[in-house]
Amino acid sequence: MKVSEKIEQAIASGTPYFSLEFFPPKTEQGLVNLYDRIERMARLGPLFVAVTWGAGGATAQRTLELCGMCQSVFGIETVMHLTCTNMDKAMVDRALSEAKSAGIRNILALRGDPPRGSEYWTACDGGFTHAADLVRYIRSQYQDYFCIGVAGYPEGHIENADKDADFAHFVDKVKAGADFVVSQLVYDHELFVAWEKRCRENGVDVPIVPGVLPIQSYQSFRRLVHLTKTEVPEELKTRVEEVKGNDQAIKNLGVEHAVDMVSKLHAAGIMGVHLTTLNLESTVQRVLATLGMAGSGSGGSGILRGGSTASLGSQQALRSVAAAATTASATVPTDSGLLATKRVWDDFPNGRWGDARSPAFGSVDAYGAMLKFDPQGASSIWGRPQTVDDVSELFARYVSGEIPSLPWSDEPLLAETQRIRDELLRINKLGYWTLASQPALDAVPSSDATYGWGPRGGYIYQKAFVECFVPAQMFPAFLSRLQSASPRITYYASNAQGDFITNAHSSQSDTENATAVTALTWGVFPGRAVVQPTLIDKMNFLAWRTEAFQTWREWANMFARDSSEARFLCGTADECWLVNVVDNEFKNPDAIWEMFR
């Protein structure tokens, strides 16, 4: 059924409704566990679910698989995001054809992230420069088969300083053939209500659903606001800062604010809300339960459904995946000895440093996910590197605070890095280009303003670690030092060609490369088991390798293809190694730096 029709039915009946948004996990185990999570969340009664699409089709296959499961197995009306940036006509045609084969009737047509180095970019075959182009193309190829949604920006798109022109583009996009609108995330209900009124006054008569992201953690909230430039009411900013070191208090505030905002939207006559889940469960459940909306919708049953429009072969394949998901979920240990329980995934979501089995693994802090500058802006901050020394100087300037970002990090260093800043500056000047790091900690109170997290009355421990790029000419000697320091030092190393080296091994095997998990951060709290939200293992290290090396090429795309800068950056990506170093002796906080010389 078309989502626009379901929304209109809900509005006509005066029934509040909600929808949920998920993203394709980076790992197979994460995907399996997301199936289990979606099956439970389907019982909450979402009107529909939406699944995101990676820039340039990066997650195409996994997005299609996840959409097929939601639509044909879990019985939830599903909206597939489809971006047109860096997608040629053949890729779009294939995505639409596979969506139709899976019984998907709803598409959210998006432009997506702009291509890196747009100064030297031309539109792909088919002319998909803007979302409106994609809307028109889908209509021309499929007429009314697909229900097409588009994105709306209550505060205007961050890339367009002319807000009136931006709004005119939005109206044109809707009139190109859109059936419904999902808005950008908003934290101020009055802002959305005013924008929705303006839409109606300018002839936009399709359903408009506000996007809401309940605050899940201080880190994810801070980064998303930084990336999207979303306006946050001063009162909410102040309250977030007051409890930023208390994970549970942050979640409670997130629930409270989301409930208040949705209630005020309902009072203003806006009956629906689109909840971005970040693949997390507990906060969304609490919001819906508090509002009295859990289980009140007309969404999927959460049970394998017959009568789908998907082909018989597709149905059988999807049921096989569902069976595998159920089996895998049952066999995942609830306490591995290093990780407490699956509940930790929601209690302490930790992005790329969390458990790679978590559906939310890597939700918001992927380094290199996108470069936020045009070529001129990037050059003004990062310069025009042509030598290894140029890169070393750039990283050193970032560590010293002279520049605010790197291609791999769009924010300045966190406060906790202050105690190791001098060493980071030293090793970056030597040519160890650091991407992530943390100091060793030994029983720091969980209430500490810089390092604390979790319930009060506990203690925090950390192992020192450094993740960095190492130029090819330095890598052999560096690897030799790491090997000599084993087992005190645990290391993971890989290059762009896929070569992988580690000394990590599981407790059941002395064989290198066997599955093993190294805890980086853990907390001890009254009345609770030891909690270990920050980890490194082969799975989560390799899940980020491609992205880490791809960022070199995105940076290179900021320059003309045949320029010396582009050649140097691509060559560096091909030759250097990505290395993660963990010093297991956390009571000797400075020992790790002996490896870097």
Phi, psi and omega in degrees: 000147180287137181299321180301323179290321179295320179296316181297323177295318179296318180296317181298327181272354181073022183266121173299144182220164177214159173228163184234145178240135178234163173235153180291121179299158183281340184238158180297318180294325176297321179294317179300317181287334175291323176304315179298319181292316180295323178301320178289316184289339175299331180289347176287340176090041177295145176294324174200167171238155177235147180234129186284164183233125181293150180304133178067017180080021185299329181247022190308308185294318181289325176298314180297319179296316181293319177298317179299320178296313182297317185285310192263339182255311182273352173071032179251133176300130191238135175253121178264121172294144176216117179261152183251349179293131181059025176244114178281172185301321181297320180294319178295316179300317181295318180297316180293321179295316180291325177297316180296319179297330180274003179083014181275126182251357190233129182232133170260107186274118185232153171287318182087180180298136179296150180295142178292140180071043188296343178299332184247017185253143171238153184302145177293166179308131182106349173072031181278076179272325182230162179300326179300326177296319180292319178302312182297322181293316179299317179299319182292330184268327187237005181049241184259012182298312181270139167273122189251126173253159176225166180268145175239150185235093182305330180259006185084152180290137185296341182270357182239109181288337180273095187292329178292317178295322179297317179296321178297321177296320179298313179300320178297322180296318179295315183288349176289347177137020181282147179256340179201166182230137169245128186275159168302157179303137177228145177243000180236109185295326180296322178298316180293317182300318179295319180293319179297322177297318178298320178301313182296322180292341181252023171087009176275106186246011178273161178301140177237122183249123179288139176270129181230131175241103176301139181294123182259326180202159180296317183298313183292322179297312181300318184287319180294321177296321179297318183286319187267347183060026179296137179286130179241126178306142184302321180300318179292318177304314182297316182293323177297315181296326182294331184241018188299336180269000182244103187302316182292322178295323177298315180296318179299318178296320178299318178295313182301313182293318180297318179298315180297318182293314180297321178299318180290326175295317177300317180296333179273005178091008179260106194269349184242159178210140179255111185265118173279120188268339192055027181065019176257160193242312195293318182296317179297318178301317181295319179300311183292322179294319180296323179282350183075023183257348182294123179081004184264353183278186180239040182274208186287167183269345184076011180237149178308129188250138173267172175079012179289159176277358176292155181292160180300317180298320179294319179300314181296321180295318181293323178294326177296318178297318180298318179296319179296322180297316181296316180296313182296320180298322182290332185266350176291124182294139178279348174213105185275355186095335176250335182236134185292284181213172176301336180299331179301329180302323179270327181293318184225066178298129190226033172054227186286347180262009176273192180285126182293348175280345183291138174300335184266008182305122176076029190294319188227350187239038174293123175287144178073013181299327178197146174265128191265019182232153169279171184304319181293317179296320179296316182296326181292334181261315188259355178074200182232077188293137178225356179220164176300321179297325177299317180292318179300318179296320180298311180298321179295322178294325177293314181297323181282352178089010180286331176234151189272351187202168171228166174305332182265355183211118183265010178225158175297165178300147179288160183299328183294343181282349186303319185289345177242013185299319182298318179291321177299319179297318180298312187286331176293322176296331178284342180114009172265102190271104191278136178252329181205151181194162171204150177278160174286143177227146180225099176062050173279134180304141181294347178272358182302134186295332183263315188252351186285153173197167178077187182298150177291156180088006180253185180224143185249138178233145177217144166267144175290137173214157177221132171246131186206159167273141179233120178304151187303321184290340180264344190294315183304314181292322179296315179299321179299319178294319179297317180296323180292333182269000179290142009266002179301323179259129171253134183223152173228133181218141178206159176238180184293338180278353177098000175296139185223133181226135175206158171250008180286140175212155182280166179291342181269353185212143174266005182279127176296153180077357174292161181298125179207149180236132177250119177285131179257325182222138175213158180228145177242122187230152179301131174072014181225155173291163175299132181250130183232084186276346184244121187222164168221134173211177183301320185296309183284334175295311182289334179297334182259350184302311182301316181295320181299314181284328178296331180296328173303318184286326175296321176297317179299327180292351175288348183242161177304144188304322184263013182285158179294327178296314181296318180296318180296313183295318177294320178295321178296318178300322182287334190254332186279170178243146171262124186229134174245126184240126178239127175262111184287348180271079186288346178278355174240082193295339185260358187294328184300331186287346176296336181287338188254097179208000000 
